Amino acid sequence: MSPLREIDKWVRRRLRCYAWKQWGSAGYRELRKRGVSVREAWNTSKSAHGPWRLSKTPALNLALPLKLFRQMGLPELAAARSK
């Protein structure tokens, strides 16, 4: 994997981390609003792990997908591969 692609992934993960911190105690509600299942949202919101570790969970990846960051105008450093 290219270094630019790694940086892209890190930036998105960092943004998910900040979003989780910003949501605070409303994290469960925010996850549910964004289509995360009850079980996944509950497990994530009640986890003892910190925001950085939770930023890589399936729940946060579903709630804050790559598509959302593209819509917000976040530029990608590495061009997407065509398959």
C-alpha positions as CSV (number, residue, x, y, z in Angstrom):
1,M,0.0,0.0,0.0
2,S,1.3,3.4,-0.9
3,P,2.2,6.0,1.8
4,L,-0.4,8.4,0.5
5,R,-3.1,5.8,0.8
6,E,-2.0,5.1,4.4
7,I,-2.2,8.8,5.2
8,D,-5.7,9.0,3.7
9,K,-6.8,6.2,5.9
10,W,-5.2,7.8,9.0
11,V,-6.9,11.1,8.4
12,R,-10.3,9.5,8.0
13,R,-9.7,7.5,11.2
14,R,-8.7,10.7,13.0
15,L,-11.9,12.4,11.9
16,R,-14.0,9.5,13.1
17,C,-12.1,9.7,16.4
18,Y,-12.9,13.4,16.7
19,A,-16.6,12.9,15.7
20,W,-16.9,10.2,18.4
21,K,-15.4,12.6,21.0
22,Q,-17.7,15.4,19.9
23,W,-20.8,13.2,20.2
24,G,-19.9,12.3,23.8
25,S,-22.7,10.7,25.7
26,A,-25.0,11.0,22.7
27,G,-22.8,8.5,20.8
28,Y,-25.4,5.8,20.9
29,R,-28.1,8.0,19.4
30,E,-25.8,9.3,16.7
31,L,-24.8,5.8,15.6
32,R,-28.5,4.8,15.5
33,K,-29.4,7.9,13.5
34,R,-26.7,6.9,11.0
35,G,-28.0,3.3,10.5
36,V,-26.0,1.3,12.9
37,S,-27.8,-1.7,14.4
38,V,-29.0,-1.5,18.1
39,R,-26.5,-4.2,19.2
40,E,-23.5,-2.6,17.4
41,A,-24.3,0.9,18.6
42,W,-24.8,-0.4,22.2
43,N,-21.6,-2.3,22.2
44,T,-19.6,0.6,20.8
45,S,-21.1,3.2,23.1
46,K,-20.6,1.1,26.2
47,S,-17.0,0.0,25.3
48,A,-14.2,0.8,27.7
49,H,-11.9,1.5,24.8
50,G,-10.9,5.0,23.9
51,P,-12.0,7.1,20.9
52,W,-8.9,6.2,18.9
53,R,-9.5,2.5,19.2
54,L,-13.2,2.9,18.6
55,S,-12.6,4.9,15.4
56,K,-11.7,1.7,13.7
57,T,-14.8,-0.3,14.7
58,P,-17.4,-1.4,12.1
59,A,-20.0,0.8,13.8
60,L,-18.1,4.0,13.2
61,N,-17.1,2.9,9.7
62,L,-20.7,2.4,8.9
63,A,-21.8,5.7,10.5
64,L,-19.0,7.8,8.9
65,P,-18.2,6.1,5.6
66,L,-15.7,7.2,3.0
67,K,-18.5,8.5,0.9
68,L,-19.5,11.0,3.6
69,F,-16.0,12.4,3.7
70,R,-16.0,12.8,-0.1
71,Q,-19.3,14.6,0.1
72,M,-17.8,16.9,2.8
73,G,-15.1,17.8,0.3
74,L,-12.2,16.0,2.0
75,P,-9.6,15.5,-0.8
76,E,-7.9,12.2,-1.3
77,L,-4.2,12.1,-1.5
78,A,-4.0,8.9,-3.4
79,A,-6.2,8.4,-6.5
80,A,-8.6,5.6,-6.3
81,R,-7.6,2.5,-8.2
82,S,-9.8,1.5,-11.2
83,K,-10.6,-2.2,-11.2
